[in-house]
Amino acid sequence: MEEPRRPWLAHYPEGVPHRIDENSQETIASIFERSASTYASRPAIESFGVRIDYATLRKHAEDVALGLQRFGLKKGDRVAIMMPNVMAYPAVLFGILMGGYVVVNVNPLYTARELTHQLNDSGARVLFVLENFAHTVQEALPDLTLEMAIIASPGDLIGAKGLLVNLVSRFVKKNVPRYHLPATIRFANFMRFARHAKFKPVEIFPDDPAFLQYTGGTTGRAKGAVLLHRNIAANVAQCEAWLRSFAGDRPDHVMITALPLYHILALTACCLFVAKIGGCQVLIANPRDLPAFVKTLKSVKMTMIVVVNTLANALATRSDFKAVDFSQLSICISGGMATQAAVARKWKEVTGRPIVEGYGLSETSPVVCVNRLDIAEFTGAIGYPMPSTDVSIRGPDGAELPIGSAGELCVKGPQVMAGYWNQPEETRKAFTADGYFKTGDVGVLDADGKVRIVDRIKDMILVSGFNVYPNEVEDVLASHPKVAEAAVVGVADKTSGESVNAFVVARDPDLTEAELRAWCRENLTGYKVPRHIEFRTALPKTNVGKILRRELRDELTKSG
């Protein structure tokens, strides 16, 4: 491939290679085991104020792997995790991988219907679930093919303080609804059971599946992206290559892991990446409890944090967040959804560090593009393709478009999934004839190789033949000082084909529709101005904070 076809390479930071070793024999298991040996005494995980080192985390992971071996699981069997960010999560995660099994990450807030689909579709034999969500498993149980559920508690693996954490969860906050599940074992008993035998190391290869990472389901029923060890290992290596050019080797990195680890962004960019560089990740079990979250931030000297737009907005607008020590903070990464310029400005004002936006998907392990880490200000772009990554902007006919044209962003690289689990036709439709993964996002490749995301193809609104991209309208709405959040969707309209509809959460209750419409007219071409504006107290979101436009669109369609 000719260099002019990849203009981004000329703008890579000094020291970042154009390619990683795509033939590396590393697996996620080997990466973790090497880090556990190299950084044995370094802190690896912090949860509820308690830290454990890499040697301890490795011992816990081996016990998990051994327990599953004793239950009779074979290499390649699927094991599901249905937990928020608690100490048991990384131990279970690495244990599953060390045992040669396949991780199936499950959103703890799933309904019984959603849980049933994912567990049965994946063929998971065992489920690790936090007791707070065991009642959902009970509801789904009659339809599940699951063989065993292992029930964890928030305080597991954090010693004496764990007893207090569990008491508060069960009896003070009353976070544990009643449940009755046959064929279950408590996580603590499972770990004791494991210690009565010796772990038998399993030979794991780069082409072995590591994760069935189900897509979020924001546009339809979730599909399981098959991520091989080499896919994830490649993406971790890509992230490491990008970071080291900026931060070098630092023994005291502290990553704030507030996004849930079952989500691909936190899984790779926080958990797996930080494990490779020997850093410590501080797990935030409930980032929606903002006072407790900020209290935790005040107690550590963070060097890195990964956020989504809604979380950055929620933190930056809190007065107590300003009292956090940002002196060691060097990297603020945002992904998962479009970051709004108004939120980025507020974040920089408070923290002194710009938000560095990146882009990825479950199907790409996830990181495809990221901005340079030495930017002084938020760029509004998703940045440059990672080493060994090629991007192509395609038209509806699949032909590549010229630089500066808007079309579907397509990706090729070692981090791209092997396909969708047991769905060959969906896999075929997801790729171009020449092997690029079709992201479903409208993107533009700038002359300097930066990529800009315009919007989701399915969310684009066609008004009298003109394209309206919700991200642009939402960005204008959110820039109004009296607006906290906004979402824009299109619905069928007899006159214009589709109309632009806005849902707004006001920061100031005095905000009026007329005032907001005037603001839009100042900043948007007439056909982009929302025809309908509805004020809400909240917007529907995924557990990661991504606004569910589909739900809002469905509401309007049903009411119309």
C-alpha positions in Angstrom: 0.0 0.0 0.0 1.4 3.4 -1.0 2.2 6.0 1.7 0.1 8.7 0.0 -2.9 6.4 0.5 -2.3 6.8 4.2 -1.6 10.5 4.9 -2.0 10.0 8.7 1.4 8.3 8.9 3.2 11.6 8.3 1.5 13.0 11.4 2.2 10.3 13.9 4.0 11.4 17.1 7.7 10.8 17.1 8.6 7.3 18.2 5.2 5.7 17.2 5.8 2.9 14.8 3.7 2.7 11.6 3.1 -1.0 12.3 3.1 -3.3 15.3 4.2 -6.9 15.2 1.1 -8.4 13.7 2.7 -11.9 13.9 3.3 -11.7 17.6 2.4 -15.0 19.5 1.2 -13.1 22.5 -2.2 -13.9 24.0 -4.0 -12.0 26.7 -3.2 -14.7 29.1 0.6 -14.5 28.4 0.5 -10.7 28.6 -1.1 -10.9 32.1 1.2 -13.7 33.3 4.3 -11.8 32.2 3.1 -8.6 33.9 2.2 -10.5 37.1 5.8 -11.8 37.2 7.5 -8.5 36.2 5.4 -6.2 38.4 4.6 -8.7 41.2 4.8 -6.2 44.0 3.2 -3.3 42.2 -0.4 -2.4 43.0 -2.7 -3.8 40.3 -6.3 -3.1 41.5 -8.0 -0.8 44.0 -11.6 -1.4 45.0 -13.4 0.4 47.9 -10.1 1.8 49.0 -8.3 -1.6 49.2 -5.4 -2.4 46.9 -4.0 -5.7 45.9 -0.7 -6.3 44.0 -0.1 -8.2 40.8 1.1 -11.3 42.6 -2.1 -11.5 44.6 -4.2 -10.9 41.5 -2.5 -13.7 39.7 -3.1 -16.1 42.6 -6.8 -15.2 42.6 -6.9 -15.7 38.8 -5.3 -19.1 39.0 -7.8 -20.1 41.6 -10.6 -19.1 39.3 -9.1 -21.1 36.4 -8.5 -24.1 38.7 -12.1 -24.0 40.0 -13.5 -24.1 36.5 -11.1 -27.0 35.6 -12.4 -28.9 38.7 -16.0 -28.2 37.5 -15.1 -30.1 34.3 -15.0 -27.2 31.8 -12.9 -27.7 28.7 -10.8 -25.3 26.7 -13.0 -23.1 24.5 -16.1 -23.3 26.8 -17.8 -20.0 27.3 -18.0 -18.4 30.8 -20.1 -15.3 31.4 -19.4 -12.4 33.8 -22.3 -10.3 35.0 -20.7 -7.9 37.4 -20.0 -4.2 37.8 -16.4 -3.0 38.6 -15.7 -4.8 41.8 -12.5 -6.6 42.9 -13.7 -10.0 41.8 -14.2 -8.9 38.2 -10.5 -8.8 37.0 -9.7 -11.9 39.0 -12.5 -13.8 37.2 -11.7 -12.2 33.9 -8.0 -13.2 33.9 -8.9 -16.6 35.4 -11.2 -17.5 32.6 -8.6 -16.4 30.0 -5.8 -18.4 31.8 -7.9 -21.5 31.7 -8.4 -21.2 27.9 -12.1 -20.4 28.2 -14.0 -17.7 26.4 -15.3 -14.6 28.3 -18.9 -13.5 27.7 -19.3 -10.1 29.2 -22.9 -9.4 30.3 -24.4 -6.0 31.3 -25.7 -6.5 34.9 -28.7 -4.2 34.2 -30.0 -6.6 31.5 -33.6 -7.7 31.8 -34.3 -11.4 32.0 -35.2 -11.4 28.2 -31.9 -9.8 27.3 -29.9 -12.1 29.6 -31.6 -15.2 28.2 -30.7 -14.2 24.7 -27.1 -13.6 25.4 -26.4 -16.6 27.6 -28.2 -19.0 25.3 -26.8 -17.6 22.2 -23.2 -17.8 23.5 -23.7 -21.3 25.0 -22.2 -20.1 28.3 -21.9 -23.0 30.8 -21.1 -21.0 33.9 -22.1 -17.5 35.0 -20.3 -15.3 37.6 -22.9 -12.9 38.8 -22.9 -10.2 41.6 -25.6 -11.0 44.2 -27.2 -7.6 43.5 -28.4 -9.0 40.1 -29.0 -12.6 40.9 -32.8 -12.0 41.0 -32.6 -11.4 37.2 -30.9 -14.7 36.7 -33.7 -16.4 38.8 -36.3 -14.8 36.5 -34.5 -16.0 33.4 -33.7 -19.5 34.8 -36.6 -21.5 33.3 -35.3 -20.6 29.8 -31.6 -20.8 30.4 -29.3 -23.6 29.3 -26.8 -22.5 32.0 -25.3 -25.2 34.2 -23.9 -23.2 37.1 -24.1 -19.8 38.6 -21.4 -18.5 41.0 -22.7 -15.7 43.2 -20.2 -13.0 44.2 -20.5 -10.1 46.6 -19.2 -6.5 46.3 -16.7 -7.1 49.1 -15.2 -10.3 47.8 -11.3 -10.4 47.7 -10.9 -7.1 49.7 -10.3 -8.7 53.1 -11.9 -7.6 56.3 -13.3 -4.4 54.8 -15.3 -6.6 52.4 -17.5 -7.6 55.3 -18.4 -4.0 55.9 -18.9 -3.3 52.2 -21.3 -6.3 52.0 -23.3 -5.3 55.1 -23.8 -1.8 53.7 -24.8 -3.1 50.3 -27.3 -5.6 51.7 -28.8 -3.9 54.8 -28.1 -0.1 54.5 -28.4 0.5 50.8 -30.6 -2.6 50.3 -29.1 -3.2 46.9 -29.7 -7.0 47.0 -33.2 -8.1 46.1 -34.3 -11.5 47.3 -33.5 -14.4 45.1 -33.5 -18.2 45.1 -31.2 -20.0 42.7 -30.6 -23.8 42.6 -27.2 -25.1 41.4 -25.3 -22.1 42.7 -22.2 -21.6 44.8 -20.9 -18.6 46.6 -17.8 -17.1 45.1 -15.8 -17.3 48.4 -16.7 -21.1 48.6 -15.8 -21.5 44.9 -12.3 -20.0 45.6 -11.8 -22.3 48.6 -12.9 -25.3 46.6 -10.3 -24.4 43.9 -7.4 -24.5 46.3 -7.7 -28.2 46.9 -6.0 -29.0 43.6 -3.2 -27.7 41.4 -3.8 -25.6 38.4 -2.9 -27.3 35.1 -1.5 -24.8 32.6 -3.4 -24.7 29.3 -1.7 -24.0 26.0 -3.4 -21.0 24.5 -2.8 -19.7 20.9 -3.3 -16.3 19.3 -6.1 -17.6 17.1 -8.1 -19.0 20.0 -11.3 -17.0 20.9 -10.9 -14.8 24.0 -14.2 -12.9 24.1 -17.7 -13.0 22.7 -18.2 -9.3 23.0 -21.9 -8.6 22.4 -22.7 -5.4 20.6 -24.7 -2.9 22.7 -28.0 -3.6 20.9 -28.7 0.2 20.5 -29.8 -0.5 16.9 -31.2 -4.0 17.2 -30.7 -7.4 18.8 -27.2 -7.9 20.2 -24.7 -10.0 18.2 -21.6 -11.6 19.6 -18.3 -10.3 18.1 -15.7 -13.1 18.2 -12.5 -11.4 19.4 -9.5 -13.7 19.2 -6.5 -13.4 21.6 -4.5 -11.9 18.7 -7.2 -9.2 18.1 -7.2 -8.0 21.7 -3.4 -8.4 22.1 -2.9 -6.3 18.9 -5.1 -3.5 20.2 -3.3 -3.5 23.5 0.0 -3.2 21.6 -1.4 -0.4 19.5 -2.5 1.5 22.6 0.9 0.9 24.2 2.8 2.2 21.2 0.7 5.4 21.1 1.0 6.0 24.9 4.7 5.4 25.3 5.6 8.1 22.7 3.9 10.6 25.0 4.3 9.3 28.6 7.3 7.0 28.3 7.8 4.3 31.0 6.3 5.3 34.3 6.0 2.9 37.3 3.2 4.7 39.1 0.4 5.0 36.5 -3.1 5.1 38.1 -6.0 4.6 35.8 -9.5 5.5 37.0 -11.8 2.8 35.7 -15.3 4.2 36.0 -16.7 2.8 32.7 -17.9 -0.7 33.3 -15.4 -3.4 32.5 -18.0 -5.4 30.6 -17.9 -2.6 28.0 -15.2 -3.0 25.4 -13.7 0.4 25.9 -13.0 -0.1 29.6 -12.1 -3.7 29.0 -9.2 -2.9 26.6 -8.2 0.7 27.3 -8.4 0.4 31.1 -8.1 -3.2 32.3 -6.0 -5.0 29.7 -3.8 -2.0 28.7 -3.0 -1.0 32.3 -2.2 -4.6 33.1 0.3 -4.7 30.3 2.2 -1.6 31.4 2.1 -2.6 35.1 -0.2 0.2 36.3 -2.9 0.3 38.9 -6.6 0.7 38.1 -9.0 2.1 40.6 -12.3 0.4 40.1 -15.5 2.6 40.4 -18.4 0.2 41.1 -21.1 2.8 40.7 -20.0 6.0 38.8 -23.6 7.3 39.0 -23.0 7.9 42.8 -21.2 11.0 41.9 -20.4 12.2 45.5 -18.8 8.9 46.3 -17.0 8.9 43.0 -15.5 12.3 43.5 -14.5 11.3 47.1 -12.5 8.4 45.6 -10.9 10.7 43.1 -9.7 13.0 45.9 -8.0 10.0 47.6 -5.8 9.0 44.7 -3.3 10.7 42.4 -4.6 9.6 39.0 -2.5 9.8 35.9 -5.1 8.5 33.4 -8.9 8.5 33.1 -11.2 7.2 30.4 -14.6 8.8 30.1 -17.7 9.1 27.9 -19.3 12.5 27.1 -22.1 12.1 29.7 -19.7 11.2 32.5 -17.3 14.0 31.6 -20.2 16.4 31.6 -21.5 15.2 35.0 -18.1 15.5 36.7 -17.0 18.8 35.2 -20.2 20.6 36.3 -19.8 19.5 40.0 -18.3 22.0 42.4 -16.5 19.3 44.4 -14.8 17.9 41.3 -12.7 21.1 41.2 -11.0 20.1 44.5 -9.6 16.9 43.0 -5.8 16.8 42.6 -5.1 16.9 38.8 -1.4 17.5 39.1 -0.4 14.0 37.9 -3.2 13.7 35.4 -1.6 13.3 31.9 -4.1 11.5 29.8 -7.9 12.0 29.5 -9.4 9.7 26.8 -13.0 9.9 25.7 -14.8 7.4 23.5 -18.0 5.4 23.3 -20.0 8.3 21.9 -19.4 11.7 20.4 -17.8 14.1 22.7 -19.4 17.5 22.6 -17.2 20.6 22.3 -19.0 22.4 25.2 -18.3 19.5 27.5 -14.6 19.3 26.3 -14.2 23.1 27.1 -15.6 22.7 30.6 -13.4 19.7 31.3 -10.3 21.6 30.2 -11.3 24.5 32.4 -11.6 22.3 35.5 -8.8 19.8 35.0 -6.3 21.7 32.9 -6.0 18.8 30.5 -7.7 18.5 27.1 -10.0 15.6 26.3 -8.3 13.3 23.8 -11.1 11.7 21.7 -10.8 8.3 20.2 -13.0 5.9 18.3 -13.7 2.3 18.2 -16.3 -0.5 18.3 -16.9 -3.8 19.9 -16.0 -5.4 16.6 -12.6 -3.7 16.5 -11.4 -4.6 20.1 -12.2 -1.5 20.2 -9.6 1.2 19.3 -9.5 2.3 15.6 -8.4 5.9 15.8 -7.2 8.3 18.5 -5.9 11.9 18.6 -2.3 12.7 19.4 -1.9 12.8 23.2 0.1 16.0 23.0 -2.8 18.1 21.7 -3.4 21.4 23.6 -7.1 21.6 22.8 -10.0 19.3 21.9 -10.0 18.7 18.2 -13.5 17.5 17.5 -12.0 14.7 15.4 -11.5 11.1 16.4 -7.8 11.4 15.4 -5.5 9.2 13.4 -5.8 5.5 12.6 -3.7 3.4 15.0 -0.5 1.6 13.9 -1.2 -1.3 11.4 -4.7 0.1 10.9 -6.1 1.2 7.5 -9.3 3.2 7.0 -11.3 3.8 3.9 -14.3 6.1 3.3 -16.8 4.3 1.0 -19.8 5.3 -0.9 -23.1 3.3 -1.1 -21.7 1.3 -4.0 -18.6 0.3 -2.0 -16.3 2.5 -4.0 -13.6 4.5 -2.1 -14.4 8.2 -1.9 -11.9 11.1 -2.3 -10.3 12.8 0.7 -12.8 15.3 2.3 -15.9 13.3 1.2 -18.4 11.9 3.6 -19.1 8.2 3.4 -19.1 5.0 5.5 -16.0 4.5 7.6 -14.5 1.1 6.8 -11.6 -0.4 8.8 -9.0 -3.1 8.2 -6.4 -4.1 10.9 -5.3 -6.9 13.2 -7.8 -5.7 15.9 -10.8 -6.4 13.7 -13.0 -9.3 14.9 -13.0 -12.8 13.3 -16.8 -12.5 12.7 -20.1 -12.7 14.5 -20.7 -15.8 16.7 -22.7 -18.4 14.7 -23.9 -15.8 12.2 -22.1 -16.3 8.9 -24.6 -14.2 6.9 -24.3 -11.2 9.3 -20.5 -11.6 9.2 -20.5 -11.6 5.4 -22.7 -8.4 5.3 -20.3 -6.7 7.8 -17.3 -6.7 5.5 -16.6 -5.2 2.1 -15.5 -7.5 -0.8 -11.9 -6.5 -0.1 -12.0 -7.3 3.6 -12.8 -4.0 5.3 -15.2 -3.9 8.3 -18.1 -1.6 7.7 -18.6 0.5 10.8 -22.0 2.0 10.0 -20.6 5.4 10.8 -20.4 8.3 8.4 -16.9 9.6 8.4 -14.6 12.1 6.6 -10.9 11.7 6.1 -9.1 15.0 6.2 -6.1 15.8 4.0 -3.7 15.4 7.0 -5.1 11.9 7.7 -7.4 12.8 10.7 -10.8 11.2 10.7 -13.9 12.9 11.7 -17.2 11.1 12.5 -20.3 12.8 11.2 -22.9 10.4 12.6 -24.4 6.9 12.5 -25.7 6.1 9.0 -29.0 4.8 10.5 -29.4 8.0 12.5 -29.0 10.4 9.6 -32.1 12.5 8.9 -33.1 13.4 5.4 -35.0 16.7 5.3 -36.3 17.6 1.8 -33.3 15.9 0.2 -30.7 17.4 2.6 -28.7 15.4 5.0 -29.0 16.4 8.7 -26.6 14.7 11.1 -27.9 14.6 14.7 -24.4 14.9 16.2 -24.1 18.4 14.7 -27.5 19.6 16.0 -26.9 18.1 19.4 -23.5 19.8 19.6 -25.2 23.2 18.9 -27.9 22.5 21.5 -25.4 21.4 24.1 -23.3 24.6 23.6 -26.2 26.7 24.9 -25.3 27.6 28.5 -28.7 26.6 29.8 -28.7 23.1 28.3 -27.4 20.0 30.2 -28.0 17.3 27.6 -29.7 17.0 24.2 -30.7 14.3 21.7 -31.9 14.6 18.2 -33.8 12.1 16.1 -35.7 12.1 12.8 -39.2 10.9 12.2 -41.3 10.6 9.0 -42.9 13.8 7.8 -45.4 14.2 5.0 -44.0 17.5 3.8 -40.2 17.1 4.1 -39.8 13.4 4.2 -38.4 13.5 7.7 -38.4 16.2 10.4 -35.7 17.1 13.0 -36.9 16.5 16.6 -34.9 17.5 19.7 -35.2 16.3 23.3 -33.5 18.6 25.8 -32.6 18.3 29.5 -32.3 21.9 30.7 -29.6 23.1 33.1 -31.6 26.2 33.9 -35.4 25.8 34.4 -36.0 29.2 32.8 -34.9 28.0 29.4 -37.7 28.4 26.8 -38.3 26.7 23.5 -38.3 30.0 21.8 -34.9 30.9 23.3 -33.4 27.6 22.2 -34.9 27.8 18.7 -33.4 31.2 18.3 -30.0 29.8 19.3 -30.3 27.1 16.7 -31.2 29.6 14.0 -28.0 31.5 14.8 -25.9 28.4 14.4 -27.6 26.1 12.0 -28.9 26.3 8.4 -32.7 26.5 8.4 -33.5 22.9 7.5 -31.3 21.7 10.4 -33.2 23.6 13.1 -35.4 21.2 15.1 -39.0 21.5 14.2 -40.1 20.1 17.5 -38.3 20.6 20.9 -39.4 18.7 23.9 -38.0 19.2 27.4 -37.2 16.2 29.5 -35.9 15.6 33.0 -33.7 12.8 31.7 -32.8 11.0 28.5 -32.7 7.2 28.0 -29.2 5.8 28.0 -27.2 2.6 28.0 -25.3 1.8 31.2 -22.2 3.4 29.7 -24.0 6.7 29.2 -24.7 6.5 25.4 -28.0 8.2 24.6 -30.5 5.8 23.1 -31.8 7.7 20.1 -33.7 4.6 19.0 -36.0 4.7 22.1 -36.8 8.3 21.5 -37.4 7.7 17.8 -39.7 4.8 18.7 -41.7 7.0 21.1 -42.3 9.6 18.4 -43.3 7.0 15.8 -45.8 5.4 18.2 -47.3 8.7 19.3 -47.4 10.1 15.7 
